[in-house]
Amino acid sequence: MNIKIREMTIDDLKTLSSILTTQFDDFWNISILESELKNDNTFYFVAVLNEEIVGFIGIHIICDEANLMNIVVNKKFRNQKIGSKLLDYILGFCEIKNLSTITLEVSIKNSYAIELYKKFDFEILGKRKGYYNGTDALIMTKYFDI
Ligand SMILES: CC(C)(COP(=O)(O)OP(=O)(O)OC[C@H]1O[C@@H](n2cnc3c(N)ncnc32)[C@H](O)[C@@H]1OP(=O)(O)O)[C@@H](O)C(=O)NCCC(=O)NCCS
């Protein structure tokens, strides 16, 4: 599968807006993505297969720490390593930027995502009670060797 990863652009939002809620899960919001792209501390990348956007990932950077804002793969393309490719790419990006950690919150019910993060050596550091509409979130962090 020839997946290419590149930076997300404002033009991508036009493409994504028509498919975001139907093909990527209904909790992603195009106006949030739009404001994310205007933020200088925010970096978003898309995974492209045959010119179709099949996934995206975004981080905020504060000082030497990244916060993973989201990672999502088109429902039709899940479980084919696209999420792994996006995560691997963003971890490389963090290392190029000399960051020391990357942290995220994930619902305790999201076992696929938790497994994905564990494969990339994220550690569970704590829990946020009721973080997702009453469902607890795990706080997971990966440390880079600096
Ligand atoms: C989480 C998500 C990004 C993973 O993307 P993906 O392309 O499907 O993931 P990959 O194919 O790279 O799988 C990586 C690992 O995740 C786990 N996993 C992913 N999908 C799985 C499935 N359907 N069944 C079991 N394990 C699964 C496995 O551990 C897998 O590793 P393996 O293939 O070596 O067993 C994707 O499921 C998604 O978009 N989910 C909705 C959005 C979301 O919940 N994002 C996380 C927010 S914190």
The ligand as an SDF file (V2000), in Angstrom:
LIG
                    3D

 48 50  0  0  0  0  0  0  0  0999 V2000
   -6.9390    4.1470   16.2990 C   0  0  0  0  0  0  0  0  0  0  0  0
   -6.7760    4.1870   14.7770 C   0  0  0  0  0  0  0  0  0  0  0  0
   -6.1870    5.5280   14.3620 C   0  0  0  0  0  0  0  0  0  0  0  0
   -5.8040    3.0600   14.3880 C   0  0  0  0  0  0  0  0  0  0  0  0
   -5.5550    3.1740   12.9840 O   0  0  0  0  0  0  0  0  0  0  0  0
   -5.3560    1.8750   12.0860 P   0  0  0  0  0  0  0  0  0  0  0  0
   -4.8070    2.2780   10.7840 O   0  0  0  0  0  0  0  0  0  0  0  0
   -6.6290    1.1060   12.0720 O   0  0  0  0  0  0  0  0  0  0  0  0
   -4.2640    1.1070   12.9750 O   0  0  0  0  0  0  0  0  0  0  0  0
   -3.1650    0.0430   12.4710 P   0  0  0  0  0  0  0  0  0  0  0  0
   -3.7100   -0.7680   11.3440 O   0  0  0  0  0  0  0  0  0  0  0  0
   -1.9010    0.7490   12.2480 O   0  0  0  0  0  0  0  0  0  0  0  0
   -3.0620   -0.9060   13.7490 O   0  0  0  0  0  0  0  0  0  0  0  0
   -2.1100   -0.6760   14.7580 C   0  0  0  0  0  0  0  0  0  0  0  0
   -2.4370   -1.5150   15.9780 C   0  0  0  0  0  0  0  0  0  0  0  0
   -3.6580   -1.0560   16.5640 O   0  0  0  0  0  0  0  0  0  0  0  0
   -4.4370   -2.1770   17.0210 C   0  0  0  0  0  0  0  0  0  0  0  0
   -5.6420   -2.2860   16.1880 N   0  0  0  0  0  0  0  0  0  0  0  0
   -6.0420   -1.3880   15.2600 C   0  0  0  0  0  0  0  0  0  0  0  0
   -7.2150   -1.7890   14.7120 N   0  0  0  0  0  0  0  0  0  0  0  0
   -7.5330   -2.9630   15.2910 C   0  0  0  0  0  0  0  0  0  0  0  0
   -8.6300   -3.8730   15.1370 C   0  0  0  0  0  0  0  0  0  0  0  0
   -9.6400   -3.6400   14.2780 N   0  0  0  0  0  0  0  0  0  0  0  0
   -8.6360   -4.9750   15.9140 N   0  0  0  0  0  0  0  0  0  0  0  0
   -7.6490   -5.2110   16.7900 C   0  0  0  0  0  0  0  0  0  0  0  0
   -6.5760   -4.3870   16.9740 N   0  0  0  0  0  0  0  0  0  0  0  0
   -6.5290   -3.2820   16.2320 C   0  0  0  0  0  0  0  0  0  0  0  0
   -3.5430   -3.3940   16.8590 C   0  0  0  0  0  0  0  0  0  0  0  0
   -2.7690   -3.5130   18.0250 O   0  0  0  0  0  0  0  0  0  0  0  0
   -2.6910   -2.9810   15.6680 C   0  0  0  0  0  0  0  0  0  0  0  0
   -1.4530   -3.6280   15.5970 O   0  0  0  0  0  0  0  0  0  0  0  0
   -1.3140   -5.0640   14.8390 P   0  0  0  0  0  0  0  0  0  0  0  0
   -1.8880   -4.8550   13.4800 O   0  0  0  0  0  0  0  0  0  0  0  0
    0.1550   -5.2940   14.8620 O   0  0  0  0  0  0  0  0  0  0  0  0
   -2.1060   -6.0350   15.6510 O   0  0  0  0  0  0  0  0  0  0  0  0
   -8.1260    3.9170   14.0500 C   0  0  0  0  0  0  0  0  0  0  0  0
   -8.7290    2.7600   14.5980 O   0  0  0  0  0  0  0  0  0  0  0  0
   -9.1110    5.0720   14.1490 C   0  0  0  0  0  0  0  0  0  0  0  0
   -9.1140    5.9630   13.3160 O   0  0  0  0  0  0  0  0  0  0  0  0
   -9.9590    5.0850   15.1990 N   0  0  0  0  0  0  0  0  0  0  0  0
  -10.9380    6.1720   15.3910 C   0  0  0  0  0  0  0  0  0  0  0  0
  -10.2500    7.4300   15.8850 C   0  0  0  0  0  0  0  0  0  0  0  0
   -9.5960    7.2090   17.2230 C   0  0  0  0  0  0  0  0  0  0  0  0
  -10.1500    6.5560   18.0950 O   0  0  0  0  0  0  0  0  0  0  0  0
   -8.3850    7.7910   17.3830 N   0  0  0  0  0  0  0  0  0  0  0  0
   -7.6470    7.7090   18.6300 C   0  0  0  0  0  0  0  0  0  0  0  0
   -8.0160    8.8810   19.4890 C   0  0  0  0  0  0  0  0  0  0  0  0
   -7.1350    8.8460   21.0360 S   0  0  0  0  0  0  0  0  0  0  0  0
  1  2  1  0
  2  3  1  0
  2  4  1  0
  2 36  1  0
  4  5  1  0
  5  6  1  0
  6  7  2  0
  6  8  1  0
  6  9  1  0
  9 10  1  0
 10 11  2  0
 10 12  1  0
 10 13  1  0
 13 14  1  0
 14 15  1  0
 15 16  1  0
 15 30  1  0
 16 17  1  0
 17 18  1  0
 17 28  1  0
 18 19  1  0
 18 27  1  0
 19 20  2  0
 20 21  1  0
 21 22  1  0
 21 27  2  0
 22 23  1  0
 22 24  2  0
 24 25  1  0
 25 26  2  0
 26 27  1  0
 28 29  1  0
 28 30  1  0
 30 31  1  0
 31 32  1  0
 32 33  2  0
 32 34  1  0
 32 35  1  0
 36 37  1  0
 36 38  1  0
 38 39  2  0
 38 40  1  0
 40 41  1  0
 41 42  1  0
 42 43  1  0
 43 44  2  0
 43 45  1  0
 45 46  1  0
 46 47  1  0
 47 48  1  0
M  END
$$$$
